[in-house]
Amino acid sequence: MITRFAPSPTGPLHLGHAYSALMAHDMALEHGGTFLLRIEDIDQSRSRPEWETQIYDDLRWLGLSWPDPVLRQSERLPAYREKLDWLWNNDHAFACSCSRRDIEAAVAAPQEGAQPEFGPDGLIYPGTCRDVRAFAGCECPPENTALRLDIRAAIDVAIPRVAEDRIYSFHETGSGPNGETGRVEFTAEDAVKDIGDIVLARKDMGTSYHLSVVMDDAAQNITHVVRGQDLFEATKIHVILQRLLGLPTPTYHHHGLIRDDAGKRLAKRDDARALSKFRADGASPADIRAIVGL
């Protein structure tokens, strides 16, 4: 078993991070496996070296250990670009110049006042640039625009239309927000309707969370992904990309979220829940385990 914890160095780790990291670490040790740390720093506009250093300090204070070197996403941009080139040249990706406002306007256009629909990647893309195919015929995808997955084309390659059951699935050992566990299935038609043409590369990053995470999990031979239930629906995106790219699908273990007294899930802006403040107030790693229920 190989698990991982993959924080972004954009702020302090809080109790929710501690819960997920401890669970992934404990699960690997319980099965005689390996726990890996990965730094997801593709957002260079927000990532800071001091936050990365704080991540190492906080995790070591909790008693966690991992093998070196630590994989840093910012060092894997050429690998992501190579896969984007493949997707582009096989007509699985298209250039998109739409802003969020453009997407909202296009979604609402058929019926004035209609509420935009959201999927695991945000607003479900209405396909504005899909049929235009700007830059079509270019050998390499443009670098000054976003790239989106043509989900219809991706599904037709991964699951041919002649297949009787156009089904995607993954194995869940935790539970989704609605108690989903065991074999979780969703249809190709559901993916088109509820997910849409997700972003593969943002113009200011050269990649996206979804593309990077599936490539990195495969590169690190991750067998079990431990993460919060807020990412349960995003797992469907990852399964689609894994099938399309010929990558293995790990076992997933989604856990409940640590929330504040008002029931709101913790975010990095919630400094009052930052591990560094618990440490400064004299808390021990055992105290943190007790607080999060481990």
Steps between C-alpha positions, in 0.01 A plus 500: 500500500623849409311805626578868472425841645512779243460852645543827315748747657253789487426537870528329838394141559189475718323223691339366182841453340627327814205260493558402138878473532482292819239269348707441185816448707332260744336301221833445324680398820219267604541306175879510492494749214649839418374851567611769252492877520436700183506879469232623261648837407376551142338828607824696511313828553388382845765245603763621744827334617424589861168311487676196355752511785212528749336191347814295565531633855134436589493148359824400672364643826196273457741206481466432127790392282541441128776408255697765316503659253156655525324533167426865415254564220683811382784270394272285284368760256680337202323170575162672514576683176591176324163350595318817394671478160373143466146598593512793257634298209234234554218758501414441865572861596402841366604858565260711706509878539181528708505692824282402793265783407482371141406154627233636734348703216501205261343268755224749581436602136244228409276611785539842655545478873594131492737392774837363381561133574812399688702181477819384674707742287274799563257637242414231247648625175240568227733407212551850360851438363467126442355521150707803398824308550725803496862414415382173341775357283780630719742226605525632855230651722520878548666623817301820547158347550328238713463143373187296564425131470247410230321261731283352226803407292685374809213271594461364148867397502498351850159332467397443136138568414450133409558404862178384662591654836670840472592497869784649701574377851740519793529322834423704813608379845385813680176672407372778281282789623189285458649182645631365168740211562624181338479501120392847389370523143398782268406495134664672207178694448511620862857622445402706197201653679641549850873563435546643152818621330732544798811717497818304424738797511449852625677762293690632802606155628564277201304219665208448739436321826308220326764417239790531744348290776422199279844513338678537834303221668599269214863616501526433874315166480239618749269209582267674747395865487382640835324836485194697609145447383509842333704331223269201457334633184838603356599133515269445202713741298812316605359160405411634154852636450658179630300294251584735213871517581539129575587562867402278795211601723596490870266398778341811651428571865299819551454616857278751675613859537615672816266795554487803725239558770260643240527188285713667232789299358844635585702698247854634505368845587375358832819584687339419835509133397857511368727227639769756570267679742413177680873436531564851631226451759672188631294225333665164439465270197285275720272797567456554126415134449239521774350820358453350152383165633795274421 
